[in-house]
Amino acid sequence: MTDLIAAEVPTSDRKPRLGWALVLISMAQLMVVLDASIANIALPYIGADLGIEGANLTWIVTGYALAFGALLLLGGRLGDLYGRRRVFMIGLVVFAVASLLGGLAQNEALLLGARGLQGLGAALASPAALALITTTFPAGPARNRAFAVYAMMSGAGAAVGLILGGWLTGLDPVLNLEGWRWTFLINVPIGLVAATLAPRFLPESGSQQGRLDVRGAVTGTLGLLGLVYGFTRAGEEQYGWGDTWTIASLAAGAALLALFGFVESRVAQPLLPIRVFANRTRATSYLVMALVPAAMFAMFYFLSLFVQTVVGYSPLESGLAFLPFSVGIVIGAGVSTSLASRVDPRFIAGVGTLMSSAALIGFSRLSVPDSVTEVMANAPHVGSSVSYWASIFPFVVLMSIGMGMTFVPLTLSAVHHLRSEDSGIGSGVLNTMQQVGGALGLAILSTVALNASQGTKEGLVRDLTARGVPSDDAGALAFVGSFTEGATSAFLVGAALMALGSLAVWTLLNVRHEELATDGPEGAPVHIG
């Protein structure tokens, strides 16, 4: 990785060693992102070992997402006020300690508390990491390459998490610790080493004069917490959009964010300066970076379930099915980096989003035998007839390259020409849009999948029962066909969301590539061509 910017490394010992700085930032970002998915495959093993009921198992994933998404704005502003390197290091240490607690947890309460604490650490480290790239690397090729690596870590993290989670979960006990515990413990040395080396390779941004906007921090954090929780609950089959607590959470979140906006417009030093959204290019980048993860996260969710429950893959095989995604996003990010100095970001991200939308349309064509005779003949895994290389692999590669071509230019345009004092909060907004967009997208597409699958399942159960299949077996067999119907409907809606993001890129993202190679005066507006 250091070779990516070797030509840009300053010779003065007093200047940051950019190659190693990028390694540290990338390690931290990969650790934060993959932790959102690394525990997914391990959930059944965690539940069996700690005696956690199925309904509460989802909180192992949700608890992390809630704390991470709700605290990102606060984490970004703390970096602006008290020093980005300092907050970055604190976030890494908190994350490492929380991972240790989670890995050694002997009961449900400690594990869930550790996941929330991991979310806090991630919310401190992630926006600081992105801001450190903006303030450490000079505009032009060096910064473009750094953002490319950052985008690779952000995009590939979910896939790497599934692969690593599947491998670690399948390990025999090591040091009398079950395999699932290593999905947490692996973060401990990574986080501590990165925090220890940060002062050597990363410059401190310095503290700013000013006070933390406490009222904004409280209303903004609680508002985001309400939205993320409401969207997450809406996407769960046992609750849905009509659930009382879902509605109450969403309403409370919206009301608190409205109050947050009112508070921010009346304080001298707001948590979220409105000027961050004043630039059309930046606002467009934020919008698209909410729509894109909404579709991408849902792809990981439904496709990982499909290959396990329908095709019959083991946890490790399921993780390896996403290995091409990690490779493809590196290729896409490399292509976009090489083009960034010659081509406007609108064209790079526009093509990338169209490729990803086409990939989701490809996923929507997945199918399994739908006649009762074929279902019975191919039991227990009617999906075993699905060819990975013909039906899944091409679209995983297409989407991953598209995502690599999308994340790099959008990240560049989202943080370009931010004022120095706003780099942290600008990065926090970008991360927040990704988290909230992902939660909203998963909730919407889970609802689409549930509605599409219900009718199919009922019909198959009736037909199988009529042919003498016991009701329990009929339900299990019918699930395969009905789940596939629901998942493919979700993929199709995801393709529409990605296409909407592409439309926004083509029509609104007009910043020129020449401008991305300059820093310009602080707070200067980006020229719109």
Secondary structure, DSSP 8 states (H G I E B T S, - for coil): -GGGGGGG--SSTTS--HHHHHHHHHHHHHHHHHTTTTTTTTHHHHHHHHT--HHHHHHHHHHHHHHHHHHHHHHHHHHHHH-HHHHHHHHHHHHHHHHHHHHH--SHHHHHHHHHHHHHHHHHHHHHHHHHHHHHS-TTHHHHHHHHHHHHHHHHHHHHHHHHHHHHHTS--BTTB-GGGHHHHTHHHHHHHHHHHHHHHS------SS---HHHHHHHHHHHHHHHHHHHHHTSTTT-TT-HHHHHHHHHHHHHHHHHHHHHTT-SS-SS-GGGG-SHHHHHHHHHHHHHHHHHHHHHHHHHHIIIIIS---HHHHHHHTHHHHHHHHHHHHHHHHHHTTS-HHHHHHHHHHHHHHHHHHHTT-----SHHHHHHTTT-GGGG--IIIIIHHHHHHHHHHHHHHHHHHHHHHHTT--GGGHHHHHHHHHHHHHHHHHHHHHHHHHHHHHHHHHHHHHHHHHHHHTT--HHHHHHHHHHHHHHHHHHHHHHHHHHHHHHHHHHHHHH----HHHHT---STT------
